[in-house]
Amino acid sequence: MSLFRKKQSDAERLDFSIVRVNEENYALYDDTVFFRVHNRERTPDERAQPRDFGANLAMLGDKNLRVYAAKAGDRFVGNVAAVFIPKVGHPFYGGRGYLDIDELWTAPAYRRHGIAYALMNEAEHAAKEMGAVAVRLYVGGTNRGAYKLYKKCGYQDRGGGAHWMVKEFM
């Protein structure tokens, strides 16, 4: 079943659960990332090739990183990745900091079923568990659907004319 073709009617309830990505389920997460990057699922030949997850699994052990996925049936159909950034030495924060949402994604055919909302709730739960003072994220100005989701989740647009800037080393 394709991540493109699976379409539930609005009246049909989609059963899914939110799980933390770990060593046991990392292959499913890797398939989801492949789909997101290549806009297609792996071919049977690609699925049969051995994959080395070593470095990525080591990253999952970082206490400041949280990666959660939405599982529907036998696959992941969405994910959120978040990083806790402590505000070291700042007197106001007292060793606490922010949980930054790095990415939130749901497979196109699974959107509008509450998956992204549930993933955000899980990230917020993790933020509170980690002692964060808030959750921060960036949403592109043209991504109206994501903007509406974040507003629905209670996020405030701080405006201020911020610019998303990157310096790549690849």
N, C-alpha and C positions, 0 to 999 in steps of 0.2 A: 504494500500500500504506500503510495507516494505522499510525501509531506505537502505536495502541491494539490493533489486530487482529493484528499480526505476533507470533505466539507459537510459539516453538520448544519441542519436547518436551525434557524433561530429558536424554534420551539423544542428541538431535540437537545437534551442535556448531555454535555460532554463530561465523562468521568476522567478525572486526572488527579494525581497527587503530586505534592512538592517534596523532593528529596534532595539531600545534600550530595553533591558529586564527590565520589571517593574512588578508591582503587577498584572496588568490585563493579562499579557501574560506569567507569571512565570510557569504555569502548562506545557506549551509547552516546555519551557526551561528544566524543570525537566524531561520531557520525553526524551529529547535529552541527558541529562546527564546519565539517566538510560541506554539508548541504548549504549552510549560510554563505560560505566563501565561494563555492562553485555554482550555486543556484541549481543544484541537481543532487540526486542521491548517488552513492557509490554504485558502480556496476558490480555484478557478481564476481568478476575477476578482481576488482579492487578490494572487495570485501574479503576475498580469500587470501590476500597478501598479508603477511605478518606485519604487525605494527608495534613500534617500540614507544611506550608511553613514559619511560623512565623520568625524563626531566620534568614533564608535566605533572606526573604523580608527586614528585618531590615538592613542586610548588604548592600543591594542594595541602601539604603539611604545614604551610606558613600559618601561624595563629592569627594573623591579621587579614587573611584572605578567606572569603566565603564565596562558594560557587554553588548555586542551587539550580535544579532543573525541574521542569514539569514533565511528568511521565504519564502518557496516555497509552494504554495497552502495553506493548513491548518496546516502546521507543520514547525518546525525549523529544518534546515538541516545542520547548522554549527553555530559556535559561536567563539567569541574572548572575553577574559577577560583581563583587563589591570588595573594597579594600578599606580597612580601618587605618586612619592616619592620625596618630597622636599629636597633640600640640605641645611638644616637649618644651618645658621651661616657662611656658606662658602662665602667669599667675591666675588668670581667669578660669582656665580649664582644669587646673589641678591634676595634670597627667591624663586627662581625657582628651577626646578629639572628635573627628568626624568619620562617618562611614561614607565613602565616595562610591557611588554606583558607576562602575566602569562601562558596563553594557547590560542591556535588557533586550531580549529578542524572543519573538514567538513566530513559529513557522506560519507562512501566509494563510494556509488553509485552516489553521487552528485559531486565528485571531477572532476577537469579539466573543470569547467564551469565558472571560474572567481569568485566563491564565496569567497574563502580565500583572494584573491586579494582585493575584495570589502570590506571585513571585516577589512583588514589591513588599507585600505584607511580611513574607518570610525574611527578606533583607532587613526590614525595620525591626523585626523581632531579634535578629542577630545584632543589630546596632545597639539595642538596649542591653542585650546580654554582654556585649563588649564594652559597655560604659560610654558609648558615643553620646555627644551632646545633641547631634543632629545627623541627618542624612542629606548629602549633597549630590547633585547630578547636573549634567549638561544636556540640554535638548536643543537640537538644531531648529532654527527659526522656521524652516519649511515643514517640519514634522508635526503637523497639527494633531494627528491622532495620539502621538506620544504626549504632547503638551496637555491635551484633554485628560489623558489617563493620569498624569502626575497631578493635575488640579483635582481630579476626583479622589486621588489618594491623600489630598490635603497639603500638597506642596505649594509654596508661594513663589511667584516670579519676583526675584529681587531686582531684575532689570539692571540698570547701571551701565548699560552699554558694554558689557564684558565681551571679550573676543576669545574664541577657542584657538589657542596657538600650539603648534607642535614643532619640535625639531627632531627629525628622524636620524637614526644612526644605521640604517640598513641600506 
